[in-house]
Amino acid sequence: MDRPFIKMNGLGNDFIIVDARQDGFDPDPGMIRRLAARSGGIGCDQFVVIGQADEAEASIRFWNPDGGEAGACGNATRCVAWRLMEESGVGEVRLETAGGRLRAWRRGPLRVAVDMGRPRLNWRAVPLAGPADTLAVPVPEAGDLGAATCLSMGNPHAVFLVASAEAVDAGCLGPRIEASPVFPERVNVGFAEVRDRSHLRLRVWERAAGLTRACGSGACAALVAAVRRGLADPQAVVALDGGDLEIAWRIDGHVHMTGDVEVEFEGRLS
């Protein structure tokens, strides 16, 4: 194997991206674990492969650092979209993912917006272990945080609306909630503080990755949860450890996410 890759990040949420449109690539879990390792590997929050698509400019697949495949990643989608737009000189691209087809477009030299589609609010779509009102799902492992608002943004999210995101011991509660029997496919855990109706503060424990500096789908989920609870307007800035994302839950039901991307370096997998 001798393949070029690019290392990029969206607000510190970092990715190894391999373009396999001309030469197919199906990495095995062991390879991904070695490359994603922060010690001894390249290090990343997710491993990403760009492939061919019949009805879009490209397809994208995502893997977590443990080697398991993920259905969606908003920040990685923005990074891949930027790369493809730079390559072709266009201002908009369509991308096929396991979570559905996404559209992305330029908002500046290193700024990209992506239409993440409609949030899925049914308990089966999250999924949960059994029937429940996803507006307020009891999670025993969450202790005194209260019920979670749950949804899918192409991947499962449980959002806890808290008084202070900084005060929550996310490193302790995150893995316990992620592995709760309530979530048969595990879950991304968001701790969201509503500072005012147009500003949220968010910390995310990402399934199979741990605490991340940013999570695009998690920011979308946090805004949707806050709007459903009547605590926020449909457009807001979500402040994460790595920086801010602009999130809008539009009248057509789609969630748009806008933020910066960064190229770190390029190399070869050999």
C-alpha positions as CSV (number, residue, x, y, z in Angstrom):
1,M,0.0,0.0,0.0
2,D,1.3,3.4,-0.9
3,R,-1.5,6.0,-0.9
4,P,-1.5,9.8,-0.5
5,F,-3.6,11.2,2.3
6,I,-4.4,14.7,3.6
7,K,-4.8,15.6,7.3
8,M,-7.5,18.2,7.9
9,N,-9.6,19.5,10.8
10,G,-12.8,21.4,11.4
11,L,-12.3,23.4,14.6
12,G,-9.8,20.9,15.8
13,N,-12.0,17.9,15.0
14,D,-9.3,16.1,12.9
15,F,-9.4,13.6,10.1
16,I,-7.1,11.4,7.9
17,I,-8.7,11.7,4.4
18,V,-7.8,9.2,1.6
19,D,-9.0,9.8,-1.9
20,A,-9.9,6.4,-3.4
21,R,-12.0,7.5,-6.4
22,Q,-9.4,6.2,-8.9
23,D,-8.3,3.2,-6.9
24,G,-10.8,1.6,-4.5
25,F,-9.8,1.3,-0.8
26,D,-11.5,-0.7,1.9
27,P,-9.4,-0.4,5.1
28,D,-9.6,-3.0,7.7
29,P,-10.3,-2.1,11.4
30,G,-6.8,-3.0,12.5
31,M,-5.3,-0.6,10.0
32,I,-7.6,2.2,11.0
33,R,-6.8,1.7,14.7
34,R,-3.1,1.9,14.0
35,L,-3.3,5.0,11.9
36,A,-5.8,6.8,14.2
37,A,-3.7,6.2,17.3
38,R,-2.4,9.4,18.9
39,S,0.6,7.5,20.0
40,G,2.5,5.7,17.3
41,G,0.0,6.5,14.5
42,I,-0.9,9.7,12.6
43,G,-3.7,10.4,15.0
44,C,-7.3,11.4,14.2
45,D,-10.9,11.6,15.4
46,Q,-12.1,9.9,12.3
47,F,-10.7,8.1,9.2
48,V,-12.3,9.2,6.0
49,V,-12.3,7.6,2.5
50,I,-13.6,9.5,-0.6
51,G,-15.0,7.2,-3.3
52,Q,-17.0,7.3,-6.5
53,A,-20.7,8.0,-6.6
54,D,-23.3,7.6,-9.4
55,E,-25.5,10.6,-8.6
56,A,-23.1,12.9,-6.7
57,E,-19.6,14.3,-7.1
58,A,-18.2,11.7,-4.6
59,S,-19.1,9.3,-1.8
60,I,-17.7,9.5,1.7
61,R,-17.2,6.7,4.3
62,F,-16.3,7.4,7.9
63,W,-14.6,5.2,10.5
64,N,-14.1,5.8,14.2
65,P,-10.7,5.4,15.8
66,D,-11.7,1.9,17.1
67,G,-12.2,0.7,13.5
68,G,-16.0,0.8,13.5
69,E,-17.8,2.5,10.7
70,A,-19.8,5.6,11.3
71,G,-22.8,6.9,9.4
72,A,-22.1,10.6,9.4
73,C,-19.6,13.3,10.4
74,G,-20.5,16.9,9.7
75,N,-17.0,18.4,10.1
76,A,-15.4,15.7,8.0
77,T,-18.0,16.3,5.3
78,R,-17.1,20.0,5.3
79,C,-13.4,19.2,4.9
80,V,-14.0,16.7,2.0
81,A,-16.3,19.2,0.3
82,W,-13.6,21.9,0.5
83,R,-11.0,19.6,-1.0
84,L,-13.3,18.7,-3.9
85,M,-14.3,22.3,-4.5
86,E,-10.6,23.3,-4.5
87,E,-9.8,20.6,-7.0
88,S,-12.6,21.3,-9.4
89,G,-13.0,25.1,-9.0
90,V,-16.7,24.8,-8.3
91,G,-18.7,26.5,-5.5
92,E,-20.9,23.6,-4.5
93,V,-20.7,19.8,-4.4
94,R,-23.1,16.8,-3.6
95,L,-21.8,14.0,-1.4
96,E,-23.2,10.5,-0.8
97,T,-22.9,9.1,2.8
98,A,-24.5,6.2,4.6
99,G,-26.7,8.8,6.3
100,G,-28.0,10.2,3.0
101,R,-27.0,12.6,0.3
102,L,-25.5,15.9,1.5
103,R,-25.0,19.2,-0.3
104,A,-22.1,21.6,0.6
105,W,-21.0,25.0,-0.6
106,R,-18.4,27.6,-0.1
107,R,-18.8,30.5,2.4
108,G,-15.3,31.8,2.2
109,P,-11.7,30.7,1.3
110,L,-11.6,28.2,4.2
111,R,-15.2,28.3,5.2
112,V,-17.8,25.7,4.2
113,A,-21.5,25.2,4.8
114,V,-23.2,21.8,4.6
115,D,-26.9,20.8,4.5
116,M,-27.1,18.0,7.0
117,G,-30.6,17.0,6.0
118,R,-33.6,16.6,8.4
119,P,-33.1,15.4,11.9
120,R,-34.8,12.1,12.6
121,L,-36.8,12.2,15.8
122,N,-38.5,8.9,15.9
123,W,-37.2,6.5,18.6
124,R,-36.5,3.8,16.0
125,A,-34.3,6.2,13.9
126,V,-32.0,7.1,16.8
127,P,-32.2,4.1,17.6
128,L,-33.4,3.6,21.2
129,A,-33.9,0.2,22.8
130,G,-37.6,0.6,23.0
131,P,-40.5,3.0,22.4
132,A,-40.0,6.4,24.0
133,D,-40.7,10.1,23.6
134,T,-37.4,11.3,22.2
135,L,-38.0,14.8,23.7
136,A,-37.2,13.5,27.1
137,V,-35.6,10.0,27.4
138,P,-34.6,8.8,30.9
139,V,-31.0,7.5,30.9
140,P,-30.1,5.9,34.3
141,E,-26.3,6.4,33.7
142,A,-26.8,10.2,33.5
143,G,-27.4,10.6,37.2
144,D,-28.9,14.0,38.0
145,L,-28.5,15.5,34.5
146,G,-32.2,14.8,33.8
147,A,-33.6,13.3,30.7
148,A,-31.9,13.4,27.3
149,T,-33.4,14.8,24.1
150,C,-32.5,12.2,21.5
151,L,-32.3,12.2,17.7
152,S,-30.3,11.1,14.7
153,M,-28.3,13.3,12.4
154,G,-27.3,10.3,10.4
155,N,-25.7,9.1,13.6
156,P,-27.3,8.8,17.1
157,H,-27.2,11.7,19.6
158,A,-28.3,12.2,23.2
159,V,-28.3,15.8,24.2
160,F,-28.5,16.9,27.9
161,L,-29.5,20.6,28.4
162,V,-27.4,21.6,31.4
163,A,-26.9,24.8,33.5
164,S,-23.1,24.8,32.8
165,A,-21.3,22.7,30.1
166,E,-18.0,23.3,31.9
167,A,-19.3,22.0,35.2
168,V,-20.3,18.5,33.8
169,D,-17.7,15.8,34.3
170,A,-17.9,14.8,30.6
171,G,-15.0,12.5,30.8
172,C,-16.7,10.4,33.4
173,L,-20.3,10.6,32.3
174,G,-19.7,10.4,28.6
175,P,-18.5,6.8,28.3
176,R,-21.1,5.6,30.8
177,I,-24.0,7.2,28.8
178,E,-22.5,6.1,25.5
179,A,-22.6,2.5,26.6
180,S,-26.1,2.6,28.2
181,P,-28.5,-0.2,27.2
182,V,-30.9,2.6,26.2
183,F,-28.8,3.0,23.1
184,P,-28.2,-0.3,21.3
185,E,-25.8,1.2,18.8
186,R,-24.2,3.4,21.4
187,V,-24.6,7.2,21.2
188,N,-22.8,10.5,20.9
189,V,-23.3,12.5,24.1
190,G,-23.8,16.2,24.1
191,F,-23.7,18.5,27.1
192,A,-25.4,21.7,26.0
193,E,-25.7,25.0,27.8
194,V,-28.1,27.6,26.5
195,R,-26.5,30.9,27.1
196,D,-29.2,32.8,25.3
197,R,-31.6,32.0,22.5
198,S,-29.0,32.5,19.8
199,H,-25.9,31.2,21.6
200,L,-25.1,27.7,22.9
201,R,-22.1,26.2,24.6
202,L,-21.5,22.5,23.8
203,R,-19.1,19.8,24.9
204,V,-19.3,16.4,23.1
205,W,-18.3,12.9,24.1
206,E,-18.2,11.1,20.7
207,R,-18.8,7.4,20.6
208,A,-15.7,5.4,20.0
209,A,-13.6,8.6,20.0
210,G,-14.0,10.3,23.4
211,L,-14.0,14.0,24.1
212,T,-13.6,15.9,20.9
213,R,-12.7,19.6,20.3
214,A,-15.7,19.8,18.0
215,C,-18.5,17.7,16.6
216,G,-20.5,19.0,13.7
217,S,-23.4,16.6,13.8
218,G,-23.4,17.1,17.6
219,A,-23.7,20.8,17.2
220,C,-26.7,20.3,14.9
221,A,-28.3,17.9,17.4
222,A,-27.7,20.4,20.3
223,L,-29.6,23.1,18.4
224,V,-32.4,20.8,17.4
225,A,-32.8,19.7,21.0
226,A,-32.8,23.2,22.4
227,V,-35.4,24.3,19.9
228,R,-37.6,21.3,20.7
229,R,-37.4,22.2,24.3
230,G,-38.4,25.8,23.6
231,L,-35.0,27.2,24.8
232,A,-33.4,28.5,21.6
233,D,-34.2,30.1,18.2
234,P,-33.8,28.0,15.1
235,Q,-30.6,29.8,14.2
236,A,-27.7,30.0,16.7
237,V,-24.0,30.0,17.2
238,V,-22.8,26.8,18.9
239,A,-19.5,27.3,20.8
240,L,-17.3,24.2,21.0
241,D,-13.9,23.7,22.5
242,G,-12.3,24.2,19.1
243,G,-14.4,27.2,18.0
244,D,-17.8,28.2,16.8
245,L,-20.3,26.7,14.3
246,E,-23.3,28.5,12.9
247,I,-26.3,26.1,12.9
248,A,-29.7,26.8,11.4
249,W,-32.8,24.5,11.5
250,R,-34.6,25.9,8.5
251,I,-38.3,26.1,7.8
252,D,-37.9,23.2,5.3
253,G,-36.8,21.0,8.2
254,H,-33.1,20.8,7.0
255,V,-30.2,21.7,9.3
256,H,-27.4,23.8,7.9
257,M,-24.0,23.9,9.5
258,T,-21.3,26.5,8.6
259,G,-17.7,26.7,9.9
260,D,-14.0,26.9,9.1
261,V,-11.7,24.1,7.9
262,E,-8.0,23.8,8.1
263,V,-5.3,21.8,6.2
264,E,-2.7,20.4,8.5
265,F,-0.4,18.4,6.2
266,E,-0.2,15.8,3.5
267,G,1.6,12.5,3.4
268,R,1.6,8.9,2.2
269,L,0.3,5.7,3.8
270,S,2.9,3.1,3.2
